[in-house]
């Protein structure tokens, strides 16, 4: 089933891109609902951290997160 990626909202596009990345990191050939849920959860957490300004070291947190995420694959 083909779809026009540009018809999605920006947040939905980010979620799908992250879901594809998560699936690829775990050597999955198909993006499953679990990948989309994980991607949506990750974006939600990032948004909360940005809004709440929990850490002045947000960039360091994101770097740490990406390193740990890459190590799991």
mmCIF file of the N, C-alpha and C atoms, coordinates in Angstrom:
data_MODEL
# 
_entry.id   MODEL 
# 
loop_
_atom_site.group_PDB 
_atom_site.id 
_atom_site.type_symbol 
_atom_site.label_atom_id 
_atom_site.label_alt_id 
_atom_site.label_comp_id 
_atom_site.label_asym_id 
_atom_site.label_entity_id 
_atom_site.label_seq_id 
_atom_site.pdbx_PDB_ins_code 
_atom_site.Cartn_x 
_atom_site.Cartn_y 
_atom_site.Cartn_z 
_atom_site.occupancy 
_atom_site.B_iso_or_equiv 
_atom_site.pdbx_formal_charge 
_atom_site.auth_seq_id 
_atom_site.auth_comp_id 
_atom_site.auth_asym_id 
_atom_site.auth_atom_id 
_atom_site.pdbx_PDB_model_num 
ATOM 1   N N  . UNK A 1 1  ? 0.839  -1.175 0.000  1.00 0.00 ? 1  UNK A N  1 
ATOM 2   C CA . UNK A 1 1  ? 0.000  0.000  0.000  1.00 0.00 ? 1  UNK A CA 1 
ATOM 3   C C  . UNK A 1 1  ? 0.886  1.240  0.000  1.00 0.00 ? 1  UNK A C  1 
ATOM 4   N N  . UNK A 1 2  ? 0.745  2.060  -1.009 1.00 0.00 ? 2  UNK A N  1 
ATOM 5   C CA . UNK A 1 2  ? 1.530  3.284  -1.120 1.00 0.00 ? 2  UNK A CA 1 
ATOM 6   C C  . UNK A 1 2  ? 0.785  4.439  -0.463 1.00 0.00 ? 2  UNK A C  1 
ATOM 7   N N  . UNK A 1 3  ? 1.532  5.333  0.142  1.00 0.00 ? 3  UNK A N  1 
ATOM 8   C CA . UNK A 1 3  ? 0.911  6.512  0.742  1.00 0.00 ? 3  UNK A CA 1 
ATOM 9   C C  . UNK A 1 3  ? 1.822  7.711  0.523  1.00 0.00 ? 3  UNK A C  1 
ATOM 10  N N  . UNK A 1 4  ? 1.232  8.882  0.580  1.00 0.00 ? 4  UNK A N  1 
ATOM 11  C CA . UNK A 1 4  ? 1.982  10.122 0.396  1.00 0.00 ? 4  UNK A CA 1 
ATOM 12  C C  . UNK A 1 4  ? 2.492  10.572 1.764  1.00 0.00 ? 4  UNK A C  1 
ATOM 13  N N  . UNK A 1 5  ? 3.785  10.437 1.953  1.00 0.00 ? 5  UNK A N  1 
ATOM 14  C CA . UNK A 1 5  ? 4.423  10.756 3.234  1.00 0.00 ? 5  UNK A CA 1 
ATOM 15  C C  . UNK A 1 5  ? 4.203  12.224 3.598  1.00 0.00 ? 5  UNK A C  1 
ATOM 16  N N  . UNK A 1 6  ? 4.103  13.096 2.603  1.00 0.00 ? 6  UNK A N  1 
ATOM 17  C CA . UNK A 1 6  ? 3.962  14.534 2.852  1.00 0.00 ? 6  UNK A CA 1 
ATOM 18  C C  . UNK A 1 6  ? 2.591  14.917 3.399  1.00 0.00 ? 6  UNK A C  1 
ATOM 19  N N  . UNK A 1 7  ? 1.631  14.020 3.351  1.00 0.00 ? 7  UNK A N  1 
ATOM 20  C CA . UNK A 1 7  ? 0.306  14.323 3.891  1.00 0.00 ? 7  UNK A CA 1 
ATOM 21  C C  . UNK A 1 7  ? 0.242  14.148 5.405  1.00 0.00 ? 7  UNK A C  1 
ATOM 22  N N  . UNK A 1 8  ? 1.279  13.563 5.990  1.00 0.00 ? 8  UNK A N  1 
ATOM 23  C CA . UNK A 1 8  ? 1.345  13.412 7.443  1.00 0.00 ? 8  UNK A CA 1 
ATOM 24  C C  . UNK A 1 8  ? 1.795  14.722 8.076  1.00 0.00 ? 8  UNK A C  1 
ATOM 25  N N  . UNK A 1 9  ? 1.457  14.904 9.341  1.00 0.00 ? 9  UNK A N  1 
ATOM 26  C CA . UNK A 1 9  ? 1.963  16.062 10.073 1.00 0.00 ? 9  UNK A CA 1 
ATOM 27  C C  . UNK A 1 9  ? 3.465  15.883 10.297 1.00 0.00 ? 9  UNK A C  1 
ATOM 28  N N  . UNK A 1 10 ? 4.113  16.955 10.690 1.00 0.00 ? 10 UNK A N  1 
ATOM 29  C CA . UNK A 1 10 ? 5.559  16.895 10.921 1.00 0.00 ? 10 UNK A CA 1 
ATOM 30  C C  . UNK A 1 10 ? 5.878  15.889 12.023 1.00 0.00 ? 10 UNK A C  1 
ATOM 31  N N  . UNK A 1 11 ? 5.101  15.907 13.104 1.00 0.00 ? 11 UNK A N  1 
ATOM 32  C CA . UNK A 1 11 ? 5.335  14.971 14.205 1.00 0.00 ? 11 UNK A CA 1 
ATOM 33  C C  . UNK A 1 11 ? 5.121  13.529 13.759 1.00 0.00 ? 11 UNK A C  1 
ATOM 34  N N  . UNK A 1 12 ? 4.113  13.295 12.938 1.00 0.00 ? 12 UNK A N  1 
ATOM 35  C CA . UNK A 1 12 ? 3.863  11.942 12.427 1.00 0.00 ? 12 UNK A CA 1 
ATOM 36  C C  . UNK A 1 12 ? 5.018  11.499 11.525 1.00 0.00 ? 12 UNK A C  1 
ATOM 37  N N  . UNK A 1 13 ? 5.538  12.408 10.720 1.00 0.00 ? 13 UNK A N  1 
ATOM 38  C CA . UNK A 1 13 ? 6.688  12.086 9.864  1.00 0.00 ? 13 UNK A CA 1 
ATOM 39  C C  . UNK A 1 13 ? 7.898  11.733 10.714 1.00 0.00 ? 13 UNK A C  1 
ATOM 40  N N  . UNK A 1 14 ? 8.138  12.513 11.767 1.00 0.00 ? 14 UNK A N  1 
ATOM 41  C CA . UNK A 1 14 ? 9.256  12.221 12.673 1.00 0.00 ? 14 UNK A CA 1 
ATOM 42  C C  . UNK A 1 14 ? 9.076  10.844 13.323 1.00 0.00 ? 14 UNK A C  1 
ATOM 43  N N  . UNK A 1 15 ? 7.861  10.550 13.732 1.00 0.00 ? 15 UNK A N  1 
ATOM 44  C CA . UNK A 1 15 ? 7.578  9.265  14.370 1.00 0.00 ? 15 UNK A CA 1 
ATOM 45  C C  . UNK A 1 15 ? 7.849  8.114  13.409 1.00 0.00 ? 15 UNK A C  1 
ATOM 46  N N  . UNK A 1 16 ? 7.409  8.249  12.172 1.00 0.00 ? 16 UNK A N  1 
ATOM 47  C CA . UNK A 1 16 ? 7.619  7.172  11.192 1.00 0.00 ? 16 UNK A CA 1 
ATOM 48  C C  . UNK A 1 16 ? 9.112  7.017  10.888 1.00 0.00 ? 16 UNK A C  1 
ATOM 49  N N  . UNK A 1 17 ? 9.810  8.140  10.740 1.00 0.00 ? 17 UNK A N  1 
ATOM 50  C CA . UNK A 1 17 ? 11.255 8.071  10.479 1.00 0.00 ? 17 UNK A CA 1 
ATOM 51  C C  . UNK A 1 17 ? 11.969 7.379  11.635 1.00 0.00 ? 17 UNK A C  1 
ATOM 52  N N  . UNK A 1 18 ? 11.598 7.724  12.863 1.00 0.00 ? 18 UNK A N  1 
ATOM 53  C CA . UNK A 1 18 ? 12.220 7.090  14.030 1.00 0.00 ? 18 UNK A CA 1 
ATOM 54  C C  . UNK A 1 18 ? 11.853 5.614  14.123 1.00 0.00 ? 18 UNK A C  1 
ATOM 55  N N  . UNK A 1 19 ? 10.618 5.276  13.771 1.00 0.00 ? 19 UNK A N  1 
ATOM 56  C CA . UNK A 1 19 ? 10.197 3.870  13.789 1.00 0.00 ? 19 UNK A CA 1 
ATOM 57  C C  . UNK A 1 19 ? 10.998 3.051  12.785 1.00 0.00 ? 19 UNK A C  1 
ATOM 58  N N  . UNK A 1 20 ? 11.246 3.615  11.620 1.00 0.00 ? 20 UNK A N  1 
ATOM 59  C CA . UNK A 1 20 ? 12.064 2.921  10.606 1.00 0.00 ? 20 UNK A CA 1 
ATOM 60  C C  . UNK A 1 20 ? 13.479 2.727  11.136 1.00 0.00 ? 20 UNK A C  1 
ATOM 61  N N  . UNK A 1 21 ? 14.011 3.755  11.787 1.00 0.00 ? 21 UNK A N  1 
ATOM 62  C CA . UNK A 1 21 ? 15.367 3.652  12.346 1.00 0.00 ? 21 UNK A CA 1 
ATOM 63  C C  . UNK A 1 21 ? 15.431 2.578  13.436 1.00 0.00 ? 21 UNK A C  1 
ATOM 64  N N  . UNK A 1 22 ? 14.425 2.534  14.285 1.00 0.00 ? 22 UNK A N  1 
ATOM 65  C CA . UNK A 1 22 ? 14.389 1.525  15.338 1.00 0.00 ? 22 UNK A CA 1 
ATOM 66  C C  . UNK A 1 22 ? 14.326 0.125  14.726 1.00 0.00 ? 22 UNK A C  1 
ATOM 67  N N  . UNK A 1 23 ? 13.479 -0.046 13.735 1.00 0.00 ? 23 UNK A N  1 
ATOM 68  C CA . UNK A 1 23 ? 13.367 -1.357 13.071 1.00 0.00 ? 23 UNK A CA 1 
ATOM 69  C C  . UNK A 1 23 ? 14.693 -1.760 12.443 1.00 0.00 ? 23 UNK A C  1 
ATOM 70  N N  . UNK A 1 24 ? 15.376 -0.821 11.797 1.00 0.00 ? 24 UNK A N  1 
ATOM 71  C CA . UNK A 1 24 ? 16.662 -1.118 11.163 1.00 0.00 ? 24 UNK A CA 1 
ATOM 72  C C  . UNK A 1 24 ? 17.725 -1.454 12.201 1.00 0.00 ? 24 UNK A C  1 
ATOM 73  N N  . UNK A 1 25 ? 17.700 -0.753 13.343 1.00 0.00 ? 25 UNK A N  1 
ATOM 74  C CA . UNK A 1 25 ? 18.688 -1.021 14.394 1.00 0.00 ? 25 UNK A CA 1 
ATOM 75  C C  . UNK A 1 25 ? 18.571 -2.434 14.948 1.00 0.00 ? 25 UNK A C  1 
ATOM 76  N N  . UNK A 1 26 ? 17.380 -2.992 14.892 1.00 0.00 ? 26 UNK A N  1 
ATOM 77  C CA . UNK A 1 26 ? 17.166 -4.353 15.366 1.00 0.00 ? 26 UNK A CA 1 
ATOM 78  C C  . UNK A 1 26 ? 17.072 -5.356 14.222 1.00 0.00 ? 26 UNK A C  1 
ATOM 79  N N  . UNK A 1 27 ? 17.575 -4.939 13.056 1.00 0.00 ? 27 UNK A N  1 
ATOM 80  C CA . UNK A 1 27 ? 17.616 -5.796 11.865 1.00 0.00 ? 27 UNK A CA 1 
ATOM 81  C C  . UNK A 1 27 ? 16.251 -6.353 11.473 1.00 0.00 ? 27 UNK A C  1 
ATOM 82  N N  . UNK A 1 28 ? 15.205 -5.555 11.677 1.00 0.00 ? 28 UNK A N  1 
ATOM 83  C CA . UNK A 1 28 ? 13.869 -5.938 11.236 1.00 0.00 ? 28 UNK A CA 1 
ATOM 84  C C  . UNK A 1 28 ? 13.620 -5.358 9.848  1.00 0.00 ? 28 UNK A C  1 
ATOM 85  N N  . UNK A 1 29 ? 13.027 -6.143 8.975  1.00 0.00 ? 29 UNK A N  1 
ATOM 86  C CA . UNK A 1 29 ? 12.756 -5.676 7.622  1.00 0.00 ? 29 UNK A CA 1 
ATOM 87  C C  . UNK A 1 29 ? 11.413 -4.967 7.515  1.00 0.00 ? 29 UNK A C  1 
ATOM 88  N N  . UNK A 1 30 ? 10.545 -5.160 8.489  1.00 0.00 ? 30 UNK A N  1 
ATOM 89  C CA . UNK A 1 30 ? 9.213  -4.573 8.469  1.00 0.00 ? 30 UNK A CA 1 
ATOM 90  C C  . UNK A 1 30 ? 9.044  -3.706 9.710  1.00 0.00 ? 30 UNK A C  1 
ATOM 91  N N  . UNK A 1 31 ? 8.430  -2.543 9.522  1.00 0.00 ? 31 UNK A N  1 
ATOM 92  C CA . UNK A 1 31 ? 8.116  -1.679 10.657 1.00 0.00 ? 31 UNK A CA 1 
ATOM 93  C C  . UNK A 1 31 ? 6.805  -2.178 11.262 1.00 0.00 ? 31 UNK A C  1 
ATOM 94  N N  . UNK A 1 32 ? 6.888  -2.648 12.479 1.00 0.00 ? 32 UNK A N  1 
ATOM 95  C CA . UNK A 1 32 ? 5.739  -3.186 13.189 1.00 0.00 ? 32 UNK A CA 1 
ATOM 96  C C  . UNK A 1 32 ? 5.132  -2.102 14.087 1.00 0.00 ? 32 UNK A C  1 
ATOM 97  N N  . UNK A 1 33 ? 3.916  -2.305 14.569 1.00 0.00 ? 33 UNK A N  1 
ATOM 98  C CA . UNK A 1 33 ? 3.312  -1.324 15.481 1.00 0.00 ? 33 UNK A CA 1 
ATOM 99  C C  . UNK A 1 33 ? 4.178  -1.032 16.715 1.00 0.00 ? 33 UNK A C  1 
ATOM 100 N N  . UNK A 1 34 ? 4.927  -2.033 17.166 1.00 0.00 ? 34 UNK A N  1 
ATOM 101 C CA . UNK A 1 34 ? 5.793  -1.833 18.337 1.00 0.00 ? 34 UNK A CA 1 
ATOM 102 C C  . UNK A 1 34 ? 6.880  -0.794 18.047 1.00 0.00 ? 34 UNK A C  1 
ATOM 103 N N  . UNK A 1 35 ? 7.380  -0.763 16.816 1.00 0.00 ? 35 UNK A N  1 
ATOM 104 C CA . UNK A 1 35 ? 8.399  0.221  16.451 1.00 0.00 ? 35 UNK A CA 1 
ATOM 105 C C  . UNK A 1 35 ? 7.798  1.628  16.467 1.00 0.00 ? 35 UNK A C  1 
ATOM 106 N N  . UNK A 1 36 ? 6.580  1.748  15.964 1.00 0.00 ? 36 UNK A N  1 
ATOM 107 C CA . UNK A 1 36 ? 5.914  3.053  15.947 1.00 0.00 ? 36 UNK A CA 1 
ATOM 108 C C  . UNK A 1 36 ? 5.625  3.510  17.371 1.00 0.00 ? 36 UNK A C  1 
ATOM 109 N N  . UNK A 1 37 ? 5.191  2.591  18.217 1.00 0.00 ? 37 UNK A N  1 
ATOM 110 C CA . UNK A 1 37 ? 4.923  2.928  19.615 1.00 0.00 ? 37 UNK A CA 1 
ATOM 111 C C  . UNK A 1 37 ? 6.201  3.376  20.323 1.00 0.00 ? 37 UNK A C  1 
ATOM 112 N N  . UNK A 1 38 ? 7.294  2.664  20.103 1.00 0.00 ? 38 UNK A N  1 
ATOM 113 C CA . UNK A 1 38 ? 8.573  3.036  20.718 1.00 0.00 ? 38 UNK A CA 1 
ATOM 114 C C  . UNK A 1 38 ? 9.041  4.398  20.221 1.00 0.00 ? 38 UNK A C  1 
ATOM 115 N N  . UNK A 1 39 ? 8.866  4.645  18.934 1.00 0.00 ? 39 UNK A N  1 
ATOM 116 C CA . UNK A 1 39 ? 9.276  5.934  18.362 1.00 0.00 ? 39 UNK A CA 1 
ATOM 117 C C  . UNK A 1 39 ? 8.423  7.066  18.930 1.00 0.00 ? 39 UNK A C  1 
ATOM 118 N N  . UNK A 1 40 ? 7.125  6.831  19.039 1.00 0.00 ? 40 UNK A N  1 
ATOM 119 C CA . UNK A 1 40 ? 6.219  7.847  19.588 1.00 0.00 ? 40 UNK A CA 1 
ATOM 120 C C  . UNK A 1 40 ? 6.556  8.124  21.045 1.00 0.00 ? 40 UNK A C  1 
ATOM 121 N N  . UNK A 1 41 ? 6.845  7.076  21.791 1.00 0.00 ? 41 UNK A N  1 
ATOM 122 C CA . UNK A 1 41 ? 7.212  7.238  23.200 1.00 0.00 ? 41 UNK A CA 1 
ATOM 123 C C  . UNK A 1 41 ? 8.504  8.049  23.321 1.00 0.00 ? 41 UNK A C  1 
ATOM 124 N N  . UNK A 1 42 ? 9.482  7.758  22.481 1.00 0.00 ? 42 UNK A N  1 
ATOM 125 C CA . UNK A 1 42 ? 10.756 8.482  22.526 1.00 0.00 ? 42 UNK A CA 1 
ATOM 126 C C  . UNK A 1 42 ? 10.545 9.966  22.223 1.00 0.00 ? 42 UNK A C  1 
ATOM 127 N N  . UNK A 1 43 ? 9.725  10.271 21.224 1.00 0.00 ? 43 UNK A N  1 
ATOM 128 C CA . UNK A 1 43 ? 9.451  11.673 20.903 1.00 0.00 ? 43 UNK A CA 1 
ATOM 129 C C  . UNK A 1 43 ? 8.690  12.363 22.027 1.00 0.00 ? 43 UNK A C  1 
ATOM 130 N N  . UNK A 1 44 ? 7.795  11.632 22.664 1.00 0.00 ? 44 UNK A N  1 
ATOM 131 C CA . UNK A 1 44 ? 7.038  12.189 23.778 1.00 0.00 ? 44 UNK A CA 1 
ATOM 132 C C  . UNK A 1 44 ? 7.956  12.540 24.940 1.00 0.00 ? 44 UNK A C  1 
ATOM 133 N N  . UNK A 1 45 ? 8.867  11.649 25.265 1.00 0.00 ? 45 UNK A N  1 
ATOM 134 C CA . UNK A 1 45 ? 9.816  11.895 26.358 1.00 0.00 ? 45 UNK A CA 1 
ATOM 135 C C  . UNK A 1 45 ? 10.707 13.091 26.022 1.00 0.00 ? 45 UNK A C  1 
ATOM 136 N N  . UNK A 1 46 ? 11.194 13.154 24.783 1.00 0.00 ? 46 UNK A N  1 
ATOM 137 C CA . UNK A 1 46 ? 12.026 14.288 24.370 1.00 0.00 ? 46 UNK A CA 1 
ATOM 138 C C  . UNK A 1 46 ? 11.257 15.598 24.510 1.00 0.00 ? 46 UNK A C  1 
ATOM 139 N N  . UNK A 1 47 ? 9.999  15.591 24.133 1.00 0.00 ? 47 UNK A N  1 
ATOM 140 C CA . UNK A 1 47 ? 9.177  16.794 24.236 1.00 0.00 ? 47 UNK A CA 1 
ATOM 141 C C  . UNK A 1 47 ? 8.987  17.203 25.687 1.00 0.00 ? 47 UNK A C  1 
ATOM 142 N N  . UNK A 1 48 ? 8.712  16.242 26.561 1.00 0.00 ? 48 UNK A N  1 
ATOM 143 C CA . UNK A 1 48 ? 8.561  16.553 27.982 1.00 0.00 ? 48 UNK A CA 1 
ATOM 144 C C  . UNK A 1 48 ? 9.843  17.140 28.557 1.00 0.00 ? 48 UNK A C  1 
ATOM 145 N N  . UNK A 1 49 ? 10.961 16.585 28.187 1.00 0.00 ? 49 UNK A N  1 
ATOM 146 C CA . UNK A 1 49 ? 12.234 17.090 28.708 1.00 0.00 ? 49 UNK A CA 1 
ATOM 147 C C  . UNK A 1 49 ? 12.466 18.517 28.232 1.00 0.00 ? 49 UNK A C  1 
ATOM 148 N N  . UNK A 1 50 ? 12.166 18.778 26.970 1.00 0.00 ? 50 UNK A N  1 
ATOM 149 C CA . UNK A 1 50 ? 12.327 20.140 26.440 1.00 0.00 ? 50 UNK A CA 1 
ATOM 150 C C  . UNK A 1 50 ? 11.392 21.114 27.153 1.00 0.00 ? 50 UNK A C  1 
ATOM 151 N N  . UNK A 1 51 ? 10.139 20.710 27.356 1.00 0.00 ? 51 UNK A N  1 
ATOM 152 C CA . UNK A 1 51 ? 9.162  21.601 27.973 1.00 0.00 ? 51 UNK A CA 1 
ATOM 153 C C  . UNK A 1 51 ? 9.443  21.848 29.444 1.00 0.00 ? 51 UNK A C  1 
ATOM 154 N N  . UNK A 1 52 ? 9.832  20.826 30.143 1.00 0.00 ? 52 UNK A N  1 
ATOM 155 C CA . UNK A 1 52 ? 10.054 20.956 31.580 1.00 0.00 ? 52 UNK A CA 1 
ATOM 156 C C  . UNK A 1 52 ? 11.425 21.515 31.917 1.00 0.00 ? 52 UNK A C  1 
ATOM 157 N N  . UNK A 1 53 ? 12.319 21.513 30.951 1.00 0.00 ? 53 UNK A N  1 
ATOM 158 C CA . UNK A 1 53 ? 13.689 21.986 31.135 1.00 0.00 ? 53 UNK A CA 1 
ATOM 159 C C  . UNK A 1 53 ? 14.280 21.338 32.385 1.00 0.00 ? 53 UNK A C  1 
ATOM 160 N N  . UNK A 1 54 ? 14.167 20.017 32.439 1.00 0.00 ? 54 UNK A N  1 
ATOM 161 C CA . UNK A 1 54 ? 14.676 19.259 33.570 1.00 0.00 ? 54 UNK A CA 1 
ATOM 162 C C  . UNK A 1 54 ? 16.192 19.371 33.645 1.00 0.00 ? 54 UNK A C  1 
ATOM 163 N N  . UNK A 1 55 ? 16.817 19.265 32.503 1.00 0.00 ? 55 UNK A N  1 
ATOM 164 C CA . UNK A 1 55 ? 18.271 19.249 32.493 1.00 0.00 ? 55 UNK A CA 1 
ATOM 165 C C  . UNK A 1 55 ? 18.812 20.363 31.616 1.00 0.00 ? 55 UNK A C  1 
ATOM 166 N N  . UNK A 1 56 ? 19.710 21.190 32.158 1.00 0.00 ? 56 UNK A N  1 
ATOM 167 C CA . UNK A 1 56 ? 20.348 22.191 31.306 1.00 0.00 ? 56 UNK A CA 1 
ATOM 168 C C  . UNK A 1 56 ? 21.302 21.529 30.309 1.00 0.00 ? 56 UNK A C  1 
ATOM 169 N N  . UNK A 1 57 ? 21.588 20.253 30.529 1.00 0.00 ? 57 UNK A N  1 
ATOM 170 C CA . UNK A 1 57 ? 22.485 19.507 29.647 1.00 0.00 ? 57 UNK A CA 1 
ATOM 171 C C  . UNK A 1 57 ? 21.691 18.632 28.686 1.00 0.00 ? 57 UNK A C  1 
ATOM 172 N N  . UNK A 1 58 ? 20.650 19.179 28.083 1.00 0.00 ? 58 UNK A N  1 
ATOM 173 C CA . UNK A 1 58 ? 19.771 18.412 27.197 1.00 0.00 ? 58 UNK A CA 1 
ATOM 174 C C  . UNK A 1 58 ? 20.561 17.773 26.056 1.00 0.00 ? 58 UNK A C  1 
ATOM 175 N N  . UNK A 1 59 ? 21.485 18.523 25.463 1.00 0.00 ? 59 UNK A N  1 
ATOM 176 C CA . UNK A 1 59 ? 22.276 17.983 24.349 1.00 0.00 ? 59 UNK A CA 1 
ATOM 177 C C  . UNK A 1 59 ? 23.116 16.788 24.805 1.00 0.00 ? 59 UNK A C  1 
ATOM 178 N N  . UNK A 1 60 ? 23.686 16.861 26.001 1.00 0.00 ? 60 UNK A N  1 
ATOM 179 C CA . UNK A 1 60 ? 24.458 15.735 26.527 1.00 0.00 ? 60 UNK A CA 1 
ATOM 180 C C  . UNK A 1 60 ? 23.555 14.528 26.761 1.00 0.00 ? 60 UNK A C  1 
ATOM 181 N N  . UNK A 1 61 ? 22.339 14.786 27.244 1.00 0.00 ? 61 UNK A N  1 
ATOM 182 C CA . UNK A 1 61 ? 21.382 13.698 27.454 1.00 0.00 ? 61 UNK A CA 1 
ATOM 183 C C  . UNK A 1 61 ? 21.060 13.011 26.135 1.00 0.00 ? 61 UNK A C  1 
ATOM 184 N N  . UNK A 1 62 ? 20.819 13.791 25.085 1.00 0.00 ? 62 UNK A N  1 
ATOM 185 C CA . UNK A 1 62 ? 20.471 13.225 23.788 1.00 0.00 ? 62 UNK A CA 1 
ATOM 186 C C  . UNK A 1 62 ? 21.656 12.441 23.212 1.00 0.00 ? 62 UNK A C  1 
ATOM 187 N N  . UNK A 1 63 ? 22.865 12.933 23.426 1.00 0.00 ? 63 UNK A N  1 
ATOM 188 C CA . UNK A 1 63 ? 24.046 12.215 22.969 1.00 0.00 ? 63 UNK A CA 1 
ATOM 189 C C  . UNK A 1 63 ? 24.170 10.888 23.721 1.00 0.00 ? 63 UNK A C  1 
ATOM 190 N N  . UNK A 1 64 ? 23.963 10.910 25.010 1.00 0.00 ? 64 UNK A N  1 
ATOM 191 C CA . UNK A 1 64 ? 24.012 9.697  25.832 1.00 0.00 ? 64 UNK A CA 1 
ATOM 192 C C  . UNK A 1 64 ? 22.951 8.706  25.371 1.00 0.00 ? 64 UNK A C  1 
ATOM 193 N N  . UNK A 1 65 ? 21.738 9.207  25.115 1.00 0.00 ? 65 UNK A N  1 
ATOM 194 C CA . UNK A 1 65 ? 20.642 8.351  24.667 1.00 0.00 ? 65 UNK A CA 1 
ATOM 195 C C  . UNK A 1 65 ? 20.968 7.692  23.337 1.00 0.00 ? 65 UNK A C  1 
ATOM 196 N N  . UNK A 1 66 ? 21.521 8.451  22.406 1.00 0.00 ? 66 UNK A N  1 
ATOM 197 C CA . UNK A 1 66 ? 21.825 7.887  21.092 1.00 0.00 ? 66 UNK A CA 1 
ATOM 198 C C  . UNK A 1 66 ? 22.959 6.866  21.179 1.00 0.00 ? 66 UNK A C  1 
ATOM 199 N N  . UNK A 1 67 ? 23.924 7.087  22.061 1.00 0.00 ? 67 UNK A N  1 
ATOM 200 C CA . UNK A 1 67 ? 25.020 6.126  22.220 1.00 0.00 ? 67 UNK A CA 1 
ATOM 201 C C  . UNK A 1 67 ? 24.476 4.834  22.813 1.00 0.00 ? 67 UNK A C  1 
ATOM 202 N N  . UNK A 1 68 ? 23.644 4.943  23.866 1.00 0.00 ? 68 UNK A N  1 
ATOM 203 C CA . UNK A 1 68 ? 23.069 3.745  24.481 1.00 0.00 ? 68 UNK A CA 1 
ATOM 204 C C  . UNK A 1 68 ? 22.147 3.014  23.540 1.00 0.00 ? 68 UNK A C  1 
ATOM 205 N N  . UNK A 1 69 ? 21.389 3.744  22.750 1.00 0.00 ? 69 UNK A N  1 
ATOM 206 C CA . UNK A 1 69 ? 20.477 3.119  21.775 1.00 0.00 ? 69 UNK A CA 1 
ATOM 207 C C  . UNK A 1 69 ? 21.273 2.366  20.719 1.00 0.00 ? 69 UNK A C  1 
ATOM 208 N N  . UNK A 1 70 ? 22.378 2.947  20.276 1.00 0.00 ? 70 UNK A N  1 
ATOM 209 C CA . UNK A 1 70 ? 23.194 2.308  19.244 1.00 0.00 ? 70 UNK A CA 1 
ATOM 210 C C  . UNK A 1 70 ? 23.859 1.045  19.783 1.00 0.00 ? 70 UNK A C  1 
ATOM 211 N N  . UNK A 1 71 ? 24.208 1.022  21.065 1.00 0.00 ? 71 UNK A N  1 
ATOM 212 C CA . UNK A 1 71 ? 24.868 -0.141 21.645 1.00 0.00 ? 71 UNK A CA 1 
ATOM 213 C C  . UNK A 1 71 ? 23.938 -1.343 21.746 1.00 0.00 ? 71 UNK A C  1 
ATOM 214 N N  . UNK A 1 72 ? 22.621 -1.129 21.802 1.00 0.00 ? 72 UNK A N  1 
ATOM 215 C CA . UNK A 1 72 ? 21.673 -2.218 21.946 1.00 0.00 ? 72 UNK A CA 1 
ATOM 216 C C  . UNK A 1 72 ? 21.459 -2.960 20.634 1.00 0.00 ? 72 UNK A C  1 
ATOM 217 N N  . UNK A 1 73 ? 21.825 -2.331 19.525 1.00 0.00 ? 73 UNK A N  1 
ATOM 218 C CA . UNK A 1 73 ? 21.581 -2.999 18.232 1.00 0.00 ? 73 UNK A CA 1 
ATOM 219 C C  . UNK A 1 73 ? 22.670 -3.984 17.896 1.00 0.00 ? 73 UNK A C  1 
# 
